[in-house]
Amino acid sequence: MKARNFQSFISANVSCLLDPQLCPGCQHALHNRQIFCESCQQRLGTIRHPCHLCGLENQNTDDICAACLYDPPRWQRIIAPLQYQGLTRELIMQFKFSQSLHFASSLIQSIAHHFPGDSAKPDALLPIPLHHNRLMERGYNQAFEISRLLSRQTNIPVDTRTLFRVRDTEAQAGLTARGREKNILKAFSFHNRNHYRHVAVIDDIVTTGSTANEVTKTLHRAGVETVEIWSLARVCR
């Protein structure tokens, strides 16, 4: 992030904490219980007609895009309402690396209607775990924080005691799609002590889907039938 942008986001952090009635994106005044001002809400960039399996823009009139009909992913559904670019990317980066939780809270409030209501809800929310070395280094797990916020919106419990990262993998950023697959291979274990049949795996961003794919494979092997991937945003290429 450029120095000018970084300074503006430091200002935004302070402004939002001192006055929550300011837009998280531009610090302008909000009205009528707005979460973002109209301009910033448009800048967030939702995926208007996503495929239910890959989350990318779907040119078909059906729920599933042509690519996923031909070669479906391992998971059964994905919910990732925002495009990972522009203002969305800036807010997620601030949340992820500066522990600016109010940015994640604002994003989730703005997209809460995309997540299921009372029917067909998963049994539990499973945040993508960090290896304990990475957790000690970073100080918190952003996927867990998102899970807590989503739990308040959906009344689905968060489970952090069954899915574990057993290998301290290299950071995925900067790796090729093939490199991501190799890096994350056999990185997780899952103990289905609660006999879950339907879960939602929570992360901040879906990029190539390699992490989601590996976790889903681990969950299916343990007897989970339906795996949904929930995140704030999807990288759209």
N, C-alpha and C positions, 0 to 999 in steps of 0.2 A: 504494500500500500504506500502511495506517495506521501511525503511529509505533510503536505497541505491537507490531504484526506485524513491522515492519521490525527492531525491536530483537530480537525472538525469532529472526528468521532470521539476524541477525548472530551471535547466540549459537549457533544451529544450525551455521553455517559453522565456527566455532571448535571446537565440540564434535566435529563429524564429522572434522575434521582431526586433532584430538588423540586421539580415540578412535573409530575406524571401526566399533566394535561397538555404536554407538548408532544408533537409528533416525533417518534424515535428516529425518523429518517431525515428531517429537516429542521426540527425544533420550533416549527410554527405552531400556533395555538390550535387545539382540537375543539370540535363542537359536537354536541349531540351524541356523546359516548363513542366517538370515533376512536379507532385504534391507531390508524395512520390517516394523514390528510388524504384527500382525493388524489392529489398528484403522486404522492409516494405509494399509495395503494396500487396505482396503475404501474408504477415503476417496479413493483415487486415481481410482476410477470408470472401469472399463473399459467399452467399448462391447460389449455381450454378444453381439449377433447383427448384425454390421455388413454392409452391402451391399459386395460386392467392388469395386464401381465408385466409389461416392461416399463410402463409409466411415461413413455415418450408420446409425442403428438401422434394421434391415430387418424390416418386418412380414410379408414373404413367407416362405414356407418354402424358397424357392429362394435361390441366392446373390446374385441381383440384385433390387433393389427395383423397385417398379412405376414410379417416376419415371425411373430409369435405363434401364429397358426401353423407355420411351417416348422419352427424350432422353438417350442415354448421353454421358458426358464423352469428351474426346479420348483420355485415357490408358486403359490396358488393365487396370489394377488399382491399388488403393490399400490401404496398410497403415498405419493410424493408430489404435492400440489404445485410447488413453486419451481421455476426455472433457476438453476444455480448460475446466476449472472447478475451484473449491475448491483442494485441496492440490496437484493437478497443475499448475494455473495458477501458484500461488505458487512452486513449485519451478522451473518453466520460466522464470518472470520473473527469479528469482535467478540462474539459469544464464545467461540471455540478456544481462542488463544488469550483472551483478556478477561475471561470469566464474567462477561457482561450478561448476566442471566436475564435481565429485563428485556433485552433484544429478542431472545428466544421466546420469552413469554408473550411479547407483542406479536411475533410471527405466528405463534400457535393460536392465539386468539383470533387472528385474521383469517386463518384457514381451518378453524375448528369444525366448520360445517362439512368438511370433506371426510371426516372420520365418522365411523358408524355410531348410530344411536343405540336404542334399546335392543334391536334385533341383530342376530348373527354376530354378536361381539365375541372376540377371542377370550379364552380363559384367563390369559395373563399377558402382560407386556414384558418382553425380555430385552433389556438394553444390550447392545453389542458391548462385551466386556473389554476392558483394557488389561494387558498384562500388568502385574503388580509393579514391575520396574517402570513402565510408562506412567502408571497412575501416581507413583511417588514423584516422578519427574514433573508431571503436569499439574498435579494437585487435585484434580477432579476429572470425572468422566462425563463428557458432554451428552453422551447417549442416555446416561442415567438421569441427568437433569431434564432432558426432553421427556423421558418416560414419566417422571414425576408430574410434569405439567400436563401431559396427555392423560394421565390417570385422573387428574382433577376434572378434566373435561369429559371423560368417558365413563368414569367409575369402574375402570378395569384395574385390578391390582398389579403392581410392579413386582416382579420376581427377580432378585439378584443372586439367588442361592442355587441355581440349577445350571446355568450356562456359564462356562469358564473359558478363558483364553489360556491355553497350556503352553504356547510358544511365544517368546518375545520377538515378534516379527518386525521387519523393517517397515518404516512408514510407507504407506501406499502411494503417497503423492510423488509424482515424478516417474513412476514406473509405467511401463507399457502394459497393455491389457494382459498379455501373456505373462509378463513379470509379476503382475498383481496376483494372478491365479497361482503361480508357483510360490509366491511369498506367503500366501494365506493358507496353503494346503495343510490340512490336518492341524490347524491352529486352535481348534475349539473342542471342548468336550461338553456333554450335556447329560445330566442325571434326571430322568423323568420320574422323580419320586412322587410327584403330584398327579401322575397319569394324565397329563395334558393331551388333548386331541387337537386343539386349535389355539395357536399363539400368534402374537404379532411381535416381530423383531424390530427394535427401534434403533435408528441411527440418525445422524444429522444430515448426511448427503448420500445419495446413491450415484456412483460414478459409472464404473463398468459393470457393477453387480457382482464382482468376484467375491467380495466379503459376504454379501447376502447369499450367494450361491453356496459357499462353503458352510455357512451356518445352517442353511436349509438342509443340506445333505446330512449334516450331523444330527439335526432334529428329526428328520425322517427315519434315520437309522434307529433312533431311540423310541419310535412309535408315534410321534406326532404326525397326524394326518394332514392338517391344514396349516400352512405357514404363510402369514402375510408379512410384507415388508413395509414398515411405516417410516417415513423420514420427512424432514422439512422440505427438501429440494432434490431435484434430479438434474444431473448434468445432461444437457441436450446438445448433441453435436450436429 
